[in-house]
């Protein structure tokens, strides 16, 4: 089972701030779990055309990243300035050779990138 958290921000949200917070959360996970485990376990996607990102929380590493990122966003923006939705679905196989990360990000975008009707 694959589980992700989709974060939706207001249109005026600073994209650079969001991406910096994701990078900081990933760095935090590297300090806690080690770079190799994070490199193998972490996946996220930042939508290019809307203030939305998806973090794969199917592993303890991803769960850690999402928790740290959520805390940073609450501290920076406030609890009522963004939404988080947990989405569960069947796992899809991924490739393990070069380019797999890009394919995984495209898959996350395709599967979870657009908000479903009525999810706001």
C-alpha positions as CSV (number, residue, x, y, z in Angstrom):
1,X,0.0,0.0,0.0
2,X,1.4,3.4,-0.9
3,X,0.4,6.4,1.3
4,X,1.1,10.0,0.5
5,X,0.3,13.4,2.1
6,X,-0.8,16.1,-0.3
7,X,-0.2,19.6,0.9
8,X,-2.2,22.4,-0.6
9,X,-1.2,26.0,0.0
10,X,-2.9,29.3,-0.9
11,X,-2.1,30.8,-4.3
12,X,0.0,33.5,-2.8
13,X,2.2,31.1,-0.9
14,X,6.0,31.5,-1.5
15,X,7.1,28.5,-3.6
16,X,10.7,29.0,-2.6
17,X,9.8,28.9,1.0
18,X,7.9,25.7,0.6
19,X,10.8,24.0,-1.4
20,X,13.3,25.2,1.2
21,X,11.2,23.7,4.0
22,X,11.0,20.4,2.2
23,X,14.8,20.5,1.7
24,X,15.3,21.2,5.5
25,X,12.9,18.3,6.4
26,X,14.9,16.0,4.2
27,X,18.2,17.2,5.7
28,X,16.7,16.5,9.2
29,X,15.8,13.0,8.1
30,X,19.3,12.5,6.8
31,X,20.7,13.5,10.2
32,X,18.3,11.0,11.9
33,X,18.3,8.0,9.5
34,X,21.5,8.5,7.5
35,X,21.8,9.6,3.9
36,X,21.7,6.2,2.4
37,X,18.3,5.3,4.0
38,X,16.8,8.6,3.0
39,X,18.1,8.3,-0.5
40,X,16.4,4.9,-0.9
41,X,13.2,5.7,0.9
42,X,12.3,9.4,0.4
43,X,10.1,10.7,-2.5
44,X,8.3,14.0,-3.0
45,X,6.8,16.0,-5.8
46,X,6.3,19.8,-6.0
47,X,3.7,20.8,-8.6
48,X,5.1,23.3,-11.1
49,X,1.9,25.1,-11.8
50,X,0.1,25.2,-8.5
51,X,1.0,25.6,-4.8
52,X,0.8,22.0,-4.0
53,X,3.3,19.2,-3.0
54,X,3.1,15.5,-2.3
55,X,5.3,13.6,0.1
56,X,5.4,9.8,0.1
57,X,4.9,8.6,3.7
58,X,4.9,4.8,2.9
59,X,8.1,4.5,5.0
60,X,9.2,5.7,8.4
61,X,11.6,8.1,6.5
62,X,8.8,9.7,4.5
63,X,6.6,9.9,7.6
64,X,9.4,11.7,9.4
65,X,9.9,14.1,6.5
66,X,6.2,14.9,6.4
67,X,6.0,15.5,10.1
68,X,9.0,17.9,10.2
69,X,7.7,19.7,7.0
70,X,4.2,20.0,8.6
71,X,5.7,21.5,11.8
72,X,7.7,23.9,9.8
73,X,4.7,25.0,7.8
74,X,2.6,25.4,10.9
75,X,5.3,27.5,12.4
76,X,5.9,29.6,9.3
77,X,2.4,30.0,7.8
78,X,0.0,29.0,10.6
79,X,-2.3,26.0,11.0
80,X,-5.1,27.5,8.9
81,X,-3.0,28.6,6.0
82,X,-2.6,25.2,4.3
83,X,-4.3,21.8,4.0
84,X,-2.9,18.3,4.4
85,X,-4.7,15.3,3.0
86,X,-3.6,11.7,3.6
87,X,-4.2,9.5,0.5
88,X,-3.8,5.7,0.4
89,X,-3.7,3.6,-2.6
90,X,-2.2,0.4,-4.1
91,X,1.6,0.4,-4.5
92,X,2.9,0.6,-8.1
93,X,6.2,-1.0,-9.1
94,X,9.0,1.4,-9.8
95,X,12.2,0.9,-11.7
96,X,15.5,0.7,-9.8
97,X,17.9,1.9,-12.5
98,X,18.9,5.5,-13.6
99,X,15.9,7.7,-14.1
100,X,13.7,5.8,-11.6
101,X,13.4,8.9,-9.3
102,X,12.1,11.0,-12.2
103,X,9.6,8.3,-13.1
104,X,8.5,8.1,-9.4
105,X,8.0,11.8,-9.2
106,X,5.9,11.7,-12.4
107,X,3.9,8.8,-11.0
108,X,3.3,10.7,-7.8
109,X,2.2,13.8,-9.8
110,X,0.0,11.8,-12.0
111,X,-1.6,9.8,-9.2
112,X,-1.9,12.5,-6.5
113,X,-1.0,15.8,-8.0
114,X,-4.4,17.2,-8.8
115,X,-6.9,17.7,-6.0
116,X,-10.0,15.6,-6.2
117,X,-13.4,17.3,-6.4
118,X,-14.7,18.3,-3.0
119,X,-11.4,17.8,-1.2
120,X,-11.0,21.5,-0.2
